[in-house]
């Protein structure tokens, strides 16, 4: 009888050992999968960090470009006002149209108008 009991216990023990081995194997597989997921999470976090850094750099570049564009636009507006005043002076002098002095001033103003137009075009290209 004790031999039967021993055989039963032995079989039960061996079954339990196999079950434990299967559980250990399953746990190891889960651990490996978990490590792999953790590694993927870390890689993604690194990529997100790099993307955030690049986004900040690009936003700074955009802000700088906007400042430059705003500055050029302000300079362009100033040049247009100077251009309009110069034209008004030129036409006023042409209306007087008499002395050599007024003709010389008209020529100088026409030269200024040309220069202003060139600068205006350059600024418009920059914008």
Rosetta constraint file for C-alpha pairs under 8 A:
AtomPair CA 1 CA 5 HARMONIC 6.30 0.50
AtomPair CA 2 CA 6 HARMONIC 5.89 0.50
AtomPair CA 3 CA 7 HARMONIC 6.08 0.50
AtomPair CA 4 CA 8 HARMONIC 6.15 0.50
AtomPair CA 5 CA 9 HARMONIC 6.09 0.50
AtomPair CA 6 CA 10 HARMONIC 5.93 0.50
AtomPair CA 7 CA 11 HARMONIC 6.08 0.50
AtomPair CA 8 CA 12 HARMONIC 5.98 0.50
AtomPair CA 9 CA 13 HARMONIC 5.86 0.50
AtomPair CA 10 CA 14 HARMONIC 6.09 0.50
AtomPair CA 11 CA 15 HARMONIC 6.04 0.50
AtomPair CA 12 CA 16 HARMONIC 6.14 0.50
AtomPair CA 13 CA 17 HARMONIC 6.15 0.50
AtomPair CA 14 CA 18 HARMONIC 6.19 0.50
AtomPair CA 15 CA 19 HARMONIC 6.14 0.50
AtomPair CA 16 CA 20 HARMONIC 6.01 0.50
AtomPair CA 17 CA 21 HARMONIC 6.05 0.50
AtomPair CA 18 CA 22 HARMONIC 6.10 0.50
AtomPair CA 19 CA 23 HARMONIC 6.12 0.50
AtomPair CA 20 CA 24 HARMONIC 5.99 0.50
AtomPair CA 21 CA 25 HARMONIC 6.05 0.50
AtomPair CA 22 CA 26 HARMONIC 6.12 0.50
AtomPair CA 23 CA 27 HARMONIC 6.00 0.50
AtomPair CA 24 CA 28 HARMONIC 6.11 0.50
AtomPair CA 25 CA 29 HARMONIC 6.24 0.50
AtomPair CA 26 CA 30 HARMONIC 6.25 0.50
AtomPair CA 27 CA 31 HARMONIC 6.09 0.50
AtomPair CA 28 CA 32 HARMONIC 6.11 0.50
AtomPair CA 29 CA 33 HARMONIC 6.15 0.50
AtomPair CA 30 CA 34 HARMONIC 5.95 0.50
AtomPair CA 31 CA 35 HARMONIC 6.12 0.50
AtomPair CA 32 CA 36 HARMONIC 6.13 0.50
AtomPair CA 33 CA 37 HARMONIC 6.14 0.50
AtomPair CA 34 CA 38 HARMONIC 6.07 0.50
AtomPair CA 35 CA 39 HARMONIC 6.11 0.50
AtomPair CA 36 CA 40 HARMONIC 6.24 0.50
AtomPair CA 37 CA 41 HARMONIC 6.10 0.50
AtomPair CA 38 CA 42 HARMONIC 6.20 0.50
AtomPair CA 39 CA 43 HARMONIC 6.20 0.50
AtomPair CA 40 CA 44 HARMONIC 6.11 0.50
AtomPair CA 41 CA 45 HARMONIC 6.06 0.50
AtomPair CA 42 CA 46 HARMONIC 6.20 0.50
AtomPair CA 43 CA 47 HARMONIC 6.26 0.50
AtomPair CA 44 CA 48 HARMONIC 6.08 0.50
AtomPair CA 45 CA 49 HARMONIC 6.12 0.50
AtomPair CA 46 CA 50 HARMONIC 6.23 0.50
AtomPair CA 47 CA 51 HARMONIC 6.10 0.50
AtomPair CA 48 CA 52 HARMONIC 6.05 0.50
AtomPair CA 49 CA 53 HARMONIC 6.17 0.50
AtomPair CA 50 CA 54 HARMONIC 6.13 0.50
AtomPair CA 51 CA 55 HARMONIC 5.97 0.50
AtomPair CA 52 CA 56 HARMONIC 6.21 0.50
AtomPair CA 53 CA 57 HARMONIC 6.33 0.50
AtomPair CA 54 CA 58 HARMONIC 6.12 0.50
AtomPair CA 55 CA 59 HARMONIC 6.08 0.50
AtomPair CA 56 CA 60 HARMONIC 6.20 0.50
AtomPair CA 57 CA 61 HARMONIC 6.25 0.50
AtomPair CA 58 CA 62 HARMONIC 6.09 0.50
AtomPair CA 59 CA 63 HARMONIC 6.12 0.50
AtomPair CA 60 CA 64 HARMONIC 6.17 0.50
AtomPair CA 61 CA 65 HARMONIC 6.07 0.50
AtomPair CA 62 CA 66 HARMONIC 6.02 0.50
AtomPair CA 63 CA 67 HARMONIC 6.17 0.50
AtomPair CA 64 CA 68 HARMONIC 6.19 0.50
AtomPair CA 65 CA 69 HARMONIC 6.00 0.50
AtomPair CA 66 CA 70 HARMONIC 5.94 0.50
AtomPair CA 67 CA 71 HARMONIC 6.01 0.50
AtomPair CA 68 CA 72 HARMONIC 6.11 0.50
AtomPair CA 69 CA 73 HARMONIC 6.04 0.50
AtomPair CA 69 CA 126 HARMONIC 7.63 0.50
AtomPair CA 69 CA 127 HARMONIC 5.46 0.50
AtomPair CA 70 CA 74 HARMONIC 6.15 0.50
AtomPair CA 71 CA 75 HARMONIC 6.19 0.50
AtomPair CA 72 CA 76 HARMONIC 5.96 0.50
AtomPair CA 72 CA 123 HARMONIC 6.06 0.50
AtomPair CA 72 CA 124 HARMONIC 7.86 0.50
AtomPair CA 72 CA 126 HARMONIC 7.30 0.50
AtomPair CA 72 CA 127 HARMONIC 6.49 0.50
AtomPair CA 73 CA 77 HARMONIC 6.13 0.50
AtomPair CA 73 CA 123 HARMONIC 7.65 0.50
AtomPair CA 73 CA 124 HARMONIC 7.95 0.50
AtomPair CA 73 CA 127 HARMONIC 7.13 0.50
AtomPair CA 74 CA 78 HARMONIC 6.21 0.50
AtomPair CA 75 CA 79 HARMONIC 6.11 0.50
AtomPair CA 75 CA 123 HARMONIC 7.77 0.50
AtomPair CA 76 CA 80 HARMONIC 6.11 0.50
AtomPair CA 76 CA 120 HARMONIC 5.92 0.50
AtomPair CA 76 CA 123 HARMONIC 6.28 0.50
AtomPair CA 76 CA 124 HARMONIC 7.36 0.50
AtomPair CA 77 CA 81 HARMONIC 6.31 0.50
AtomPair CA 78 CA 82 HARMONIC 6.26 0.50
AtomPair CA 79 CA 83 HARMONIC 5.92 0.50
AtomPair CA 79 CA 116 HARMONIC 6.50 0.50
AtomPair CA 79 CA 119 HARMONIC 7.87 0.50
AtomPair CA 79 CA 120 HARMONIC 6.64 0.50
AtomPair CA 80 CA 84 HARMONIC 6.12 0.50
AtomPair CA 80 CA 116 HARMONIC 7.88 0.50
AtomPair CA 80 CA 120 HARMONIC 7.44 0.50
AtomPair CA 81 CA 85 HARMONIC 6.23 0.50
AtomPair CA 82 CA 86 HARMONIC 5.99 0.50
AtomPair CA 82 CA 116 HARMONIC 7.98 0.50
AtomPair CA 83 CA 87 HARMONIC 6.12 0.50
AtomPair CA 83 CA 113 HARMONIC 6.12 0.50
AtomPair CA 83 CA 116 HARMONIC 6.28 0.50
AtomPair CA 83 CA 117 HARMONIC 7.76 0.50
AtomPair CA 84 CA 88 HARMONIC 6.18 0.50
AtomPair CA 85 CA 89 HARMONIC 6.18 0.50
AtomPair CA 86 CA 90 HARMONIC 6.03 0.50
AtomPair CA 86 CA 109 HARMONIC 6.28 0.50
AtomPair CA 86 CA 112 HARMONIC 7.51 0.50
AtomPair CA 86 CA 113 HARMONIC 6.81 0.50
AtomPair CA 87 CA 91 HARMONIC 6.10 0.50
AtomPair CA 87 CA 109 HARMONIC 7.47 0.50
AtomPair CA 87 CA 110 HARMONIC 7.98 0.50
AtomPair CA 87 CA 113 HARMONIC 7.15 0.50
AtomPair CA 88 CA 92 HARMONIC 6.10 0.50
AtomPair CA 89 CA 93 HARMONIC 6.14 0.50
AtomPair CA 89 CA 109 HARMONIC 7.75 0.50
AtomPair CA 90 CA 94 HARMONIC 6.11 0.50
AtomPair CA 90 CA 105 HARMONIC 7.68 0.50
AtomPair CA 90 CA 106 HARMONIC 5.36 0.50
AtomPair CA 90 CA 109 HARMONIC 5.93 0.50
AtomPair CA 90 CA 110 HARMONIC 7.25 0.50
AtomPair CA 91 CA 95 HARMONIC 6.07 0.50
AtomPair CA 92 CA 96 HARMONIC 6.51 0.50
AtomPair CA 93 CA 97 HARMONIC 6.20 0.50
AtomPair CA 93 CA 102 HARMONIC 5.86 0.50
AtomPair CA 93 CA 103 HARMONIC 7.64 0.50
AtomPair CA 93 CA 105 HARMONIC 7.47 0.50
AtomPair CA 93 CA 106 HARMONIC 6.37 0.50
AtomPair CA 94 CA 102 HARMONIC 7.40 0.50
AtomPair CA 94 CA 103 HARMONIC 7.46 0.50
AtomPair CA 94 CA 106 HARMONIC 6.77 0.50
AtomPair CA 96 CA 102 HARMONIC 7.46 0.50
AtomPair CA 97 CA 102 HARMONIC 6.58 0.50
AtomPair CA 97 CA 103 HARMONIC 6.97 0.50
AtomPair CA 98 CA 102 HARMONIC 6.62 0.50
AtomPair CA 98 CA 103 HARMONIC 7.43 0.50
AtomPair CA 99 CA 103 HARMONIC 6.62 0.50
AtomPair CA 100 CA 104 HARMONIC 6.16 0.50
AtomPair CA 101 CA 105 HARMONIC 6.24 0.50
AtomPair CA 102 CA 106 HARMONIC 6.10 0.50
AtomPair CA 103 CA 107 HARMONIC 6.27 0.50
AtomPair CA 104 CA 108 HARMONIC 6.25 0.50
AtomPair CA 105 CA 109 HARMONIC 6.08 0.50
AtomPair CA 106 CA 110 HARMONIC 6.05 0.50
AtomPair CA 107 CA 111 HARMONIC 6.25 0.50
AtomPair CA 108 CA 112 HARMONIC 6.29 0.50
AtomPair CA 109 CA 113 HARMONIC 6.13 0.50
AtomPair CA 110 CA 114 HARMONIC 6.33 0.50
AtomPair CA 111 CA 115 HARMONIC 6.31 0.50
AtomPair CA 112 CA 116 HARMONIC 6.01 0.50
AtomPair CA 113 CA 117 HARMONIC 6.06 0.50
AtomPair CA 114 CA 118 HARMONIC 6.27 0.50
AtomPair CA 115 CA 119 HARMONIC 6.23 0.50
AtomPair CA 116 CA 120 HARMONIC 5.95 0.50
AtomPair CA 117 CA 121 HARMONIC 6.22 0.50
AtomPair CA 118 CA 122 HARMONIC 6.28 0.50
AtomPair CA 119 CA 123 HARMONIC 6.18 0.50
AtomPair CA 120 CA 124 HARMONIC 6.11 0.50
AtomPair CA 121 CA 125 HARMONIC 6.22 0.50
AtomPair CA 122 CA 126 HARMONIC 6.39 0.50
AtomPair CA 123 CA 127 HARMONIC 6.29 0.50
